[in-house]
Amino acid sequence: MQVLIVSQYFWPETFRITEVARALYDEGCNISVLTGQPNYPDGTIYHDYSACSIVSQCYHGIGIYRVPLIPRGKGGGFSLIANYVSFIVTASIFGPWLFRKKNFDVIFVFAPSPILQAIPAMVLAKLKNARLVTWIQDLWPESLSATGFVKSNILLALVSQVVRWIYRHNDLLLVQSEAFLAPVRQMAGKTPVTFHPNPGDLEYLDSPSNDCSKISFGQNFNVVFTGNLGKAQALETIIEAATLLKEEQQISFVLVGSGSRSEWLSQMVVKRSLNNVRLPGRFPLSDMPFIMEQASVLLVSLNRSPIMSLTIPSKIQAYLAAGKPIIASLDGEGARVVQLAGAGLTCPAENAKSLAEAVKKLRAMSVEQREQMGKNGRKYYLENFEPKMLAKKLLRIFADIWQKKS
């Protein structure tokens, strides 16, 4: 099957769509990717890339076609809008030219915010007579309101109409959380909507690196957070919990990653003299196995809001695969998955006291109890989020939608 993936984000940026593309390729699918110049999360174009270039690459047998875009900068409103709009425009203009000699059966949109990146896919689907499938990772306009990015009710209503239009020009909509089904169906009209979860990582969590010389967190009880350090991750709650546990000398919070709030975190660590918080920065994916191996517990957190409670953060799958106990400082679907798996403890979003108590409770458990939580999580991951299994399911979905339109 000939599949074009349209995603503003792709390798070497660390988004789950890269693992999905590789798993589809391994299952015999011919994969091409239309994407932008990598600049997430720091907002600057990666070394060896150029914001204004059109380039093609090959990655594990996958053809990657990159169009120009304006980098997101430090995450300010104007910079983000320019970043999003530039990809939509350049992908819509250059995409048809780049693929002028190619035919596709399915065009597959990986759609974290903004959903507007489905627009160039709609153009290409029309030109190629291909089936259009969008995998919704965020709810719009709800996420715009929840993050405070858009406050105008008039503008939110306008965005809602655009989202309806996009949804209704798809052949199929996939959602990453079962809690997304009802709100998406309400806007999708006659377009079918199906649950398809984000998979875990394809391979690197199965083979931890032996080179630990540059990554050592010591022998403390390490509460490790990995990923984007942004506005949605309730970092204030983590800082407050660390403050409450400041006198617990054997407990350390290790926040691995970078993002729009990295500088703020550094300032808070200094301001509050938090010797129990470490900010080692961002590491390549190849280092993540050993980073997680050093964790006593893995931490995931989100802000408190109705939209966030419907979301399953993709790091939950990675945490489950790592076989370590988890603390889920969030509400709704993400917490439900951790509870169903028996993989750790949950506490309400934005509740620093509950988070601190969960850390102390896990530390007080026996090693055997924590190991059992990790084993439970790993088992749940293999049964529900294993990449090859989900890739086969996705290919069946593509085949079904193709046959229904033929």
C-alpha positions in Angstrom: 0.0 0.0 0.0 1.2 3.5 -0.9 0.8 5.8 2.1 1.7 9.5 2.4 2.1 10.8 6.0 1.5 14.5 6.4 2.9 15.8 9.7 4.5 19.1 10.6 6.7 17.1 13.0 8.9 14.1 12.2 12.3 12.7 12.9 14.7 14.0 14.2 12.0 15.6 16.3 10.7 13.2 18.9 7.1 12.6 18.0 5.4 9.2 18.0 4.6 9.4 14.3 8.2 8.4 13.6 7.7 5.1 15.3 4.4 4.6 13.5 6.0 5.2 10.1 8.8 2.8 10.8 6.3 0.1 12.0 4.2 0.6 8.9 7.2 0.3 6.7 8.3 -2.9 8.5 4.9 -4.3 7.7 5.5 -3.9 4.0 3.9 -0.4 3.5 5.5 2.0 1.1 5.8 5.2 3.2 6.5 8.8 2.2 6.4 11.7 4.6 5.6 15.4 3.9 6.9 17.5 6.8 8.7 20.7 7.7 12.2 21.7 8.8 12.9 20.3 12.3 12.8 22.9 15.0 10.8 21.5 18.0 11.0 22.0 20.9 13.7 24.7 21.1 12.3 26.7 18.3 15.5 26.9 16.2 16.2 25.0 13.0 18.3 21.9 13.7 21.9 21.8 12.6 22.4 20.8 8.9 18.9 22.0 8.0 17.7 25.3 6.6 14.3 27.1 7.2 14.0 28.0 3.5 15.0 24.8 1.8 13.2 22.0 0.1 15.0 18.8 0.7 14.4 15.0 0.5 15.9 12.4 2.8 15.7 8.7 3.4 15.2 7.4 6.9 15.0 3.6 7.5 13.7 3.2 4.0 11.1 6.0 4.4 11.2 9.0 2.0 11.0 12.3 3.8 10.2 15.5 1.9 10.7 18.7 3.8 9.2 22.1 2.9 10.2 25.5 4.2 8.7 26.9 7.4 9.2 29.7 9.9 10.7 28.3 13.1 8.5 28.5 16.3 11.1 30.6 18.2 10.5 30.7 21.9 6.9 29.8 21.8 5.3 33.3 21.7 1.8 33.6 20.2 2.9 35.4 17.0 5.9 33.0 16.4 3.7 29.9 16.9 1.0 31.3 14.5 3.7 32.1 11.9 5.2 28.6 12.3 1.9 26.8 11.9 0.7 28.9 8.9 4.0 28.7 7.1 3.8 24.9 7.1 0.2 24.9 5.9 1.1 27.3 3.0 4.3 25.7 1.9 3.0 22.1 2.2 0.0 23.1 0.1 2.1 24.8 -2.5 5.1 22.5 -2.8 3.5 19.2 -1.8 1.7 18.7 -5.2 5.0 19.5 -7.0 7.1 17.2 -4.8 4.7 14.3 -5.4 3.7 15.1 -9.0 5.0 11.7 -10.2 3.7 9.7 -7.2 0.3 8.1 -6.5 -1.0 7.2 -3.0 -3.8 5.0 -1.7 -4.1 6.7 1.6 -2.9 10.1 2.9 -2.5 9.9 6.7 -2.4 13.1 8.8 -0.7 13.0 12.2 -2.6 15.8 13.9 -1.4 17.2 17.2 -2.1 20.9 17.4 -2.8 22.5 15.1 -5.5 20.4 13.2 -5.0 22.9 10.4 -2.1 20.9 9.1 -4.7 18.6 7.6 -5.4 21.3 5.0 -2.4 20.5 2.7 -3.4 16.8 3.1 -6.9 17.6 1.8 -5.4 19.3 -1.2 -3.2 16.3 -2.0 -6.0 13.8 -1.4 -8.1 15.6 -3.9 -5.3 15.7 -6.5 -4.3 12.1 -6.0 -7.8 10.6 -5.5 -6.5 9.1 -2.3 -8.4 8.3 0.9 -7.8 10.9 3.7 -7.4 9.7 7.3 -6.6 12.1 10.1 -5.3 10.9 13.5 -6.5 13.4 16.0 -4.1 14.0 18.9 -5.6 17.2 20.3 -9.2 18.5 20.4 -9.7 21.9 18.8 -10.9 24.4 19.7 -11.0 23.1 23.3 -7.2 22.9 23.6 -6.8 26.5 22.4 -9.2 27.6 25.2 -7.7 25.4 27.9 -4.1 26.6 27.3 -5.2 30.3 27.1 -3.8 30.6 23.6 -7.1 31.9 22.3 -9.5 33.8 24.7 -12.0 35.3 22.3 -15.3 33.5 22.1 -15.8 34.8 18.6 -12.5 33.4 17.4 -13.1 30.1 19.2 -16.4 29.8 17.4 -14.7 30.5 14.1 -12.0 27.9 14.7 -14.8 25.4 15.6 -16.4 25.9 12.2 -13.1 25.4 10.4 -12.5 22.2 12.4 -16.0 20.9 11.4 -15.1 21.6 7.8 -11.8 19.7 8.1 -13.4 16.7 9.9 -16.1 16.4 7.3 -13.7 16.3 4.4 -12.0 13.2 5.7 -12.8 9.6 4.9 -12.0 8.5 8.4 -11.0 10.1 11.7 -8.9 8.3 14.3 -8.7 9.5 17.9 -5.8 8.7 20.4 -8.2 8.6 23.4 -11.5 6.9 23.8 -12.7 10.0 25.6 -12.2 11.9 22.3 -14.9 9.8 20.5 -18.0 11.7 21.6 -16.7 15.3 21.1 -15.2 14.4 17.7 -18.3 12.6 16.5 -20.4 15.6 17.5 -18.4 17.7 14.9 -17.7 15.1 12.3 -21.1 14.8 10.6 -21.1 11.6 8.5 -17.4 11.0 8.8 -16.7 7.8 10.8 -14.6 8.1 14.0 -12.6 5.3 15.4 -10.3 4.9 18.5 -6.7 4.1 17.7 -4.2 4.6 20.5 -0.7 5.9 20.2 1.8 3.1 20.3 4.9 2.9 22.5 8.4 3.2 21.2 9.4 0.8 18.5 12.7 -0.6 19.8 15.0 1.5 21.8 13.4 0.8 25.2 14.2 -2.9 24.8 18.0 -2.3 24.6 19.3 0.0 27.3 22.7 1.5 26.6 25.7 0.4 28.7 27.4 3.8 28.4 26.3 5.6 31.5 29.3 7.9 31.8 27.5 11.0 30.7 24.1 10.2 32.4 24.3 9.5 36.1 21.5 10.5 38.6 23.1 8.9 41.6 21.6 6.5 44.2 18.7 8.6 45.4 15.1 7.8 45.0 14.9 9.4 41.6 11.5 10.7 40.4 12.2 11.1 36.6 10.1 13.2 34.3 11.0 13.1 30.5 9.8 15.1 27.6 8.6 18.6 26.8 8.9 21.2 29.5 6.0 23.4 28.5 2.9 25.1 29.7 0.7 22.0 29.7 2.9 19.9 31.9 1.9 21.5 35.3 5.5 22.2 36.1 4.5 24.5 39.0 3.0 21.4 40.7 6.3 19.5 40.4 8.2 22.5 41.8 5.7 22.8 44.7 6.0 19.1 45.4 9.8 19.3 45.4 9.6 22.2 47.8 7.4 20.2 50.2 10.0 17.3 50.0 13.0 19.6 50.3 14.1 18.1 53.6 13.8 14.5 52.2 17.4 14.2 51.3 17.1 10.8 49.6 14.4 12.0 47.1 15.4 13.7 43.9 13.3 15.1 41.0 15.0 14.8 37.6 13.3 16.7 34.8 14.8 15.5 31.5 14.0 17.5 28.4 13.6 21.1 27.2 10.8 23.5 26.2 9.3 26.9 26.6 9.5 26.7 30.5 13.1 25.5 30.8 14.4 28.9 31.8 11.6 29.4 34.3 12.4 26.0 35.9 16.1 27.0 36.2 15.1 30.2 37.9 12.8 28.5 40.3 15.4 25.9 41.3 17.8 28.8 42.2 15.2 31.0 43.8 13.9 28.2 46.1 17.3 26.6 46.6 16.0 23.2 45.4 18.9 20.9 45.7 16.5 18.1 45.1 15.7 19.1 41.6 18.0 18.4 38.6 17.6 19.7 35.1 20.1 17.8 33.0 18.6 19.0 29.7 17.6 17.1 26.6 19.1 13.9 25.4 18.9 11.9 22.2 16.4 9.0 22.0 19.3 6.5 22.1 20.0 7.7 25.7 16.5 7.3 26.9 16.7 3.6 27.9 19.4 4.2 30.4 17.8 7.4 31.7 14.6 5.5 32.4 16.6 2.6 33.8 17.9 5.0 36.5 14.4 6.1 37.5 13.0 4.8 40.8 9.6 6.1 39.5 8.6 7.8 36.3 6.4 11.0 36.5 3.8 12.3 34.1 1.8 15.5 34.8 -0.7 17.7 33.1 -2.7 20.8 33.9 -6.2 20.5 35.3 -8.8 21.2 32.6 -11.6 19.3 31.0 -9.7 18.9 27.7 -6.5 17.7 29.5 -8.6 15.0 31.3 -9.6 13.5 27.9 -6.0 13.2 26.8 -3.5 10.3 27.2 0.0 11.8 27.1 2.1 9.7 24.8 4.8 9.4 27.4 2.5 7.1 29.3 3.1 4.4 26.7 6.9 4.9 26.9 6.7 4.7 30.7 4.7 1.5 30.6 7.2 0.0 28.2 10.1 0.9 30.4 8.8 -1.4 33.2 9.1 1.2 36.0 6.4 2.3 38.4 4.5 5.5 37.4 3.1 8.4 39.2 0.4 10.1 37.1 -0.3 13.6 38.4 -3.3 14.2 36.1 -7.0 13.6 35.7 -9.1 11.5 33.5 -8.0 9.1 30.7 -4.3 9.1 31.5 -4.8 8.3 35.1 -7.3 5.6 34.1 -4.8 3.8 32.0 -2.2 3.8 34.8 -4.9 2.5 37.2 -6.1 -0.2 34.8 -2.5 -1.4 34.2 -1.8 -1.5 38.0 1.4 0.3 37.0 1.6 2.9 39.8 -0.1 5.6 41.7 -2.4 8.5 40.6 -3.1 11.8 42.1 -5.3 14.8 41.1 -3.8 17.3 38.6 -2.2 20.4 40.0 -2.2 19.0 43.6 1.3 19.3 44.8 0.5 17.9 48.3 -1.0 14.7 46.8 2.0 14.4 44.4 4.5 14.7 47.3 2.5 12.1 49.3 2.5 9.7 46.3 6.3 10.0 46.0 6.7 9.2 49.8 4.2 6.3 49.5 6.1 4.7 46.6 9.4 5.2 48.4 8.0 3.5 51.5 7.1 0.4 49.4 9.3 -2.6 49.1 11.5 -3.0 46.0 9.4 -6.1 45.2 6.1 -4.0 45.2 7.6 -1.4 42.9 9.0 -4.0 40.6 5.6 -5.7 40.4 4.1 -2.3 39.3 6.7 -2.1 36.6 5.9 -5.6 35.4 2.2 -4.8 35.4 2.8 -1.8 33.2 5.0 -3.7 30.8 2.4 -6.4 30.4 -0.3 -3.8 29.8 1.9 -2.1 27.2 2.5 -5.3 25.2 -1.2 -6.0 25.2 -2.5 -2.6 24.2 0.3 -0.3 22.8 2.9 -2.6 21.2 3.9 -0.9 17.9 3.9 -3.8 15.5 0.5 -5.0 16.7 -0.9 -1.5 16.3 0.7 -1.1 12.8 -1.0 -4.2 11.6 -4.3 -2.9 12.9 -3.7 0.5 11.2 -3.0 -1.2 7.9 -6.3 -3.1 8.2 -8.0 0.2 8.8 -6.4 1.7 5.7 -7.4 -1.3 3.6 -11.0 -1.2 4.9 -11.4 2.5 4.1 -9.8 2.0 0.6 -12.2 -0.8 -0.2 -15.3 1.2 1.0 -14.4 4.0 -1.4 -13.6 1.8 -4.4 
